[in-house]
């Protein structure tokens, strides 16, 4: 007669994790809650009036996205001629124009108007294009994390993989630029439900992924602190030029129109205006001339603060959310 194991023994045996179950748990999809819980709703008309330094109505925040792309996979494209091809030489080399030529044209234009960029920086740029880092440091630009490469989004990693990715980006930018990044913009603004917590734990204290306001606001994280900074999904050359098929001239007009309205709004309460740019797009001659015209228009007004992301975050924290 075969003896059956006792219930307690069966229970202990079944509870013991195996290599297979551990692997399955690590790869299981994250359950996304119906409510994010990162902040409460806030109507801008109910907030304490926001005042920028020297009475400025608008804090201008210009974000060049300086990126590295892998040769063996698709990404942002101009033409469909290479669709499905690997390698897609046409679109890869079109993007490569940005780091070879376009960024230098952008730097010239921005320096002309006294604007320091806050770069959304793929950490691979430090390895492959150190000349850009050298020039940006000479200009006093700020560097914020933008993933490792724009060929890898943040969403399908395990928690351990995502933590290692964030840590690697922060350390690589610190080593490559001489400064630890304080800000973060994910590739394609991608996140998991834990990204903000991992960023805060790594010392990042502001993020541009949430495009829902004209002012900074505090976000809840497990440790550290986090501000959401107003990044634009529309005053952004990729969706405007490639998604909406606006002309370069119209994109320049969009920038001016956005500023004009924010400048009027800013008489009541201060606003942040972000201009989000990619050197492989706006850095081409026929487009860059309209960026030049738009920046000339903006900087002709006196009540404008030309700021970096960290400068905006520090002012806001000190004057409106001390201790957050």
Rosetta blueprint (number, residue, H / E / L):
1 X L
2 X L
3 X L
4 X L
5 X L
6 X L
7 X H
8 X H
9 X H
10 X H
11 X H
12 X H
13 X H
14 X H
15 X H
16 X L
17 X L
18 X L
19 X H
20 X H
21 X H
22 X H
23 X H
24 X H
25 X H
26 X H
27 X H
28 X L
29 X L
30 X L
31 X L
32 X L
33 X L
34 X L
35 X L
36 X L
37 X L
38 X L
39 X L
40 X L
41 X L
42 X L
43 X L
44 X H
45 X H
46 X H
47 X L
48 X L
49 X L
50 X L
51 X L
52 X L
53 X H
54 X H
55 X H
56 X L
57 X L
58 X E
59 X E
60 X E
61 X E
62 X E
63 X E
64 X E
65 X E
66 X E
67 X L
68 X L
69 X L
70 X L
71 X L
72 X L
73 X L
74 X L
75 X L
76 X L
77 X L
78 X L
79 X L
80 X L
81 X L
82 X L
83 X L
84 X L
85 X L
86 X L
87 X L
88 X L
89 X H
90 X H
91 X H
92 X H
93 X H
94 X H
95 X H
96 X H
97 X H
98 X H
99 X H
100 X H
101 X H
102 X H
103 X H
104 X H
105 X H
106 X H
107 X H
108 X H
109 X H
110 X H
111 X H
112 X H
113 X L
114 X L
115 X L
116 X L
117 X L
118 X E
119 X E
120 X E
121 X E
122 X L
123 X L
124 X H
125 X H
126 X H
127 X H
128 X H
129 X L
130 X H
131 X H
132 X H
133 X H
134 X H
135 X H
136 X H
137 X H
138 X H
139 X L
140 X L
141 X L
142 X E
143 X E
144 X E
145 X E
146 X L
147 X L
148 X L
149 X L
150 X L
151 X L
152 X L
153 X L
154 X L
155 X L
156 X L
157 X L
158 X L
159 X H
160 X H
161 X H
162 X H
163 X H
164 X H
165 X H
166 X H
167 X H
168 X H
169 X H
170 X H
171 X H
172 X H
173 X H
174 X H
175 X H
176 X H
177 X H
178 X L
179 X L
180 X L
181 X L
182 X L
183 X E
184 X E
185 X L
186 X L
187 X H
188 X H
189 X H
190 X L
191 X L
192 X L
193 X L
194 X L
195 X H
196 X H
197 X H
198 X H
199 X H
200 X H
201 X H
202 X L
203 X L
204 X L
205 X L
206 X E
207 X E
208 X L
209 X L
210 X L
211 X L
212 X L
213 X L
214 X L
215 X L
216 X L
217 X E
218 X E
219 X L
220 X L
221 X L
222 X L
223 X L
224 X L
225 X L
226 X L
227 X E
228 X E
229 X L
230 X L
231 X L
232 X L
233 X L
234 X L
235 X L
236 X E
237 X H
238 X H
239 X H
240 X H
241 X H
242 X H
243 X H
244 X L
245 X L
246 X L
247 X L
248 X H
249 X H
250 X H
251 X H
252 X H
253 X H
254 X H
255 X H
256 X H
257 X H
258 X H
259 X H
260 X H
261 X H
262 X H
263 X H
264 X H
265 X H
266 X L
267 X L
268 X L
269 X L
270 X L
271 X E
272 X E
273 X E
274 X E
275 X E
276 X E
277 X E
278 X E
279 X H
280 X H
281 X H
282 X H
283 X L
284 X L
285 X H
286 X H
287 X H
288 X H
289 X H
290 X H
291 X H
292 X H
293 X H
294 X H
295 X H
296 X H
297 X H
298 X H
299 X H
300 X L
301 X L
302 X L
303 X L
304 X E
305 X E
306 X E
307 X L
308 X L
309 X H
310 X H
311 X H
312 X H
313 X H
314 X H
315 X H
316 X H
317 X H
318 X H
319 X H
320 X H
321 X L
322 X L
323 X L
324 X L
